[in-house]
Amino acid sequence: METEAEHWLDLGKRLGIEVIAPFELEVASLQLRFTALLPQFGAPRGMIVDSDSDALWSHRKELIAAGYGYSCVEGSGPADFNVEREMLTDWGWSSEAPKPDWLDS
């Protein structure tokens, strides 16, 4: 069984997007660790994803102030790429790099 971080790395490979997993960030003198960062989506510095809503919620102000978006996304099972592509489309492309073809379809 793959971990949540492995799930996001696999999704990145399959969809041709950048994924950093796991993702560590220092805010307010705290070292935080989240499942993944998708730097090309959502907020200016990307979307942080994690299944622990409490961890995200308790640091939401710091994450937003640092330029990140965040989303509680559960599961590490087989990817439903249609659902995940829809979620990524909703977040929007925030990178200066050319967006993948599937994002417009």
C-alpha atoms as a printed R data frame, in Angstrom:
    type eleno elety resid chain resno       x      y       z
1   ATOM     1    CA   MET     A     1   0.000  0.000   0.000
2   ATOM     2    CA   GLU     A     2   1.411  3.391  -0.956
3   ATOM     3    CA   THR     A     3   1.677  6.291   1.438
4   ATOM     4    CA   GLU     A     4  -0.179  9.548   0.873
5   ATOM     5    CA   ALA     A     5   3.075 11.227  -0.205
6   ATOM     6    CA   GLU     A     6   3.719  8.437  -2.724
7   ATOM     7    CA   HIS     A     7   0.166  8.841  -4.000
8   ATOM     8    CA   TRP     A     8   0.758 12.532  -4.759
9   ATOM     9    CA   LEU     A     9   4.152 11.834  -6.352
10  ATOM    10    CA   ASP     A    10   2.508  9.231  -8.581
11  ATOM    11    CA   LEU     A    11  -0.227 11.680  -9.519
12  ATOM    12    CA   GLY     A    12   2.421 14.247 -10.428
13  ATOM    13    CA   LYS     A    13   4.204 11.802 -12.723
14  ATOM    14    CA   ARG     A    14   0.997 10.692 -14.411
15  ATOM    15    CA   LEU     A    15  -0.304 14.225 -14.957
16  ATOM    16    CA   GLY     A    16   3.033 15.895 -15.714
17  ATOM    17    CA   ILE     A    17   2.884 18.345 -12.799
18  ATOM    18    CA   GLU     A    18   5.337 19.243 -10.061
19  ATOM    19    CA   VAL     A    19   4.730 17.668  -6.655
20  ATOM    20    CA   ILE     A    20   6.927 17.990  -3.578
21  ATOM    21    CA   ALA     A    21   6.132 15.211  -1.128
22  ATOM    22    CA   PRO     A    22   6.485 15.233   1.736
23  ATOM    23    CA   PHE     A    23   6.652 19.017   2.142
24  ATOM    24    CA   GLU     A    24   8.357 20.712   5.082
25  ATOM    25    CA   LEU     A    25   7.971 24.373   5.925
26  ATOM    26    CA   GLU     A    26   9.116 26.588   8.773
27  ATOM    27    CA   VAL     A    27   6.536 29.139   9.954
28  ATOM    28    CA   ALA     A    28   6.449 31.084  13.198
29  ATOM    29    CA   SER     A    29   9.560 29.215  14.389
30  ATOM    30    CA   LEU     A    30   7.782 25.882  13.918
31  ATOM    31    CA   GLN     A    31   8.937 23.143  11.570
32  ATOM    32    CA   LEU     A    32   5.799 21.809   9.870
33  ATOM    33    CA   ARG     A    33   5.471 18.712   7.714
34  ATOM    34    CA   PHE     A    34   2.605 18.163   5.296
35  ATOM    35    CA   THR     A    35   1.795 15.421   2.831
36  ATOM    36    CA   ALA     A    36   2.559 17.428  -0.315
37  ATOM    37    CA   LEU     A    37   2.903 20.777  -2.039
38  ATOM    38    CA   LEU     A    38   1.610 21.351  -5.553
39  ATOM    39    CA   PRO     A    39   3.532 24.541  -6.374
40  ATOM    40    CA   GLN     A    40   1.892 25.108  -9.757
41  ATOM    41    CA   PHE     A    41  -1.684 25.334  -8.499
42  ATOM    42    CA   GLY     A    42  -3.887 27.662  -6.498
43  ATOM    43    CA   ALA     A    43  -2.142 30.280  -4.399
44  ATOM    44    CA   PRO     A    44   1.018 32.106  -5.547
45  ATOM    45    CA   ARG     A    45   3.334 29.600  -3.795
46  ATOM    46    CA   GLY     A    46   1.095 26.599  -4.427
47  ATOM    47    CA   MET     A    47  -1.370 24.353  -2.642
48  ATOM    48    CA   ILE     A    48  -0.435 22.364   0.436
49  ATOM    49    CA   VAL     A    49  -2.401 19.126   0.799
50  ATOM    50    CA   ASP     A    50  -2.732 16.976   3.873
51  ATOM    51    CA   SER     A    51  -5.314 14.619   5.349
52  ATOM    52    CA   ASP     A    52  -4.993 16.193   8.813
53  ATOM    53    CA   SER     A    53  -7.470 19.067   8.758
54  ATOM    54    CA   ASP     A    54  -6.464 20.124  12.287
55  ATOM    55    CA   ALA     A    55  -2.826 20.606  11.242
56  ATOM    56    CA   LEU     A    56  -3.878 22.716   8.269
57  ATOM    57    CA   TRP     A    57  -6.509 24.691  10.139
58  ATOM    58    CA   SER     A    58  -4.281 25.493  13.121
59  ATOM    59    CA   HIS     A    59  -1.689 27.078  10.804
60  ATOM    60    CA   ARG     A    60  -4.021 28.569   8.197
61  ATOM    61    CA   LYS     A    61  -3.126 32.227   8.914
62  ATOM    62    CA   GLU     A    62   0.592 31.555   8.651
63  ATOM    63    CA   LEU     A    63   0.189 29.494   5.478
64  ATOM    64    CA   ILE     A    64  -1.901 32.167   3.780
65  ATOM    65    CA   ALA     A    65   0.486 34.935   4.911
66  ATOM    66    CA   ALA     A    66   3.372 32.937   3.397
67  ATOM    67    CA   GLY     A    67   1.536 32.703   0.046
68  ATOM    68    CA   TYR     A    68   0.236 29.142   0.241
69  ATOM    69    CA   GLY     A    69  -3.228 27.747  -0.195
70  ATOM    70    CA   TYR     A    70  -4.227 24.570   1.572
71  ATOM    71    CA   SER     A    71  -6.704 21.743   1.238
72  ATOM    72    CA   CYS     A    72  -7.588 18.739   3.315
73  ATOM    73    CA   VAL     A    73  -7.494 15.810   0.914
74  ATOM    74    CA   GLU     A    74  -7.832 12.307   2.304
75  ATOM    75    CA   GLY     A    75  -6.829  8.992   0.904
76  ATOM    76    CA   SER     A    76  -3.838  7.223  -0.484
77  ATOM    77    CA   GLY     A    77  -5.593  4.518  -2.436
78  ATOM    78    CA   PRO     A    78  -5.683  4.106  -6.185
79  ATOM    79    CA   ALA     A    79  -6.041  7.528  -7.746
80  ATOM    80    CA   ASP     A    80  -9.272  8.540  -9.384
81  ATOM    81    CA   PHE     A    81  -7.531 10.783 -11.874
82  ATOM    82    CA   ASN     A    82 -10.763 12.294 -13.195
83  ATOM    83    CA   VAL     A    83 -11.731 13.491  -9.711
84  ATOM    84    CA   GLU     A    84  -8.223 14.746  -8.973
85  ATOM    85    CA   ARG     A    85  -7.937 16.500 -12.333
86  ATOM    86    CA   GLU     A    86 -11.239 18.239 -11.589
87  ATOM    87    CA   MET     A    87  -9.921 19.347  -8.187
88  ATOM    88    CA   LEU     A    88  -6.716 20.694  -9.748
89  ATOM    89    CA   THR     A    89  -8.729 22.491 -12.418
90  ATOM    90    CA   ASP     A    90 -10.832 24.118  -9.681
91  ATOM    91    CA   TRP     A    91  -7.666 25.321  -7.916
92  ATOM    92    CA   GLY     A    92  -6.366 26.845 -11.149
93  ATOM    93    CA   TRP     A    93  -2.904 27.012 -12.670
94  ATOM    94    CA   SER     A    94  -0.687 29.566 -10.909
95  ATOM    95    CA   SER     A    95   2.667 28.856 -12.530
96  ATOM    96    CA   GLU     A    96   4.429 30.866 -15.214
97  ATOM    97    CA   ALA     A    97   5.330 27.562 -16.879
98  ATOM    98    CA   PRO     A    98   3.039 26.381 -19.672
99  ATOM    99    CA   LYS     A    99   0.092 24.485 -18.254
100 ATOM   100    CA   PRO     A   100  -0.489 20.865 -19.253
101 ATOM   101    CA   ASP     A   101  -2.827 20.178 -22.161
102 ATOM   102    CA   TRP     A   102  -5.270 18.203 -20.013
103 ATOM   103    CA   LEU     A   103  -5.964 21.293 -17.895
104 ATOM   104    CA   ASP     A   104  -7.910 22.917 -20.729
105 ATOM   105    CA   SER     A   105  -9.864 19.803 -21.644
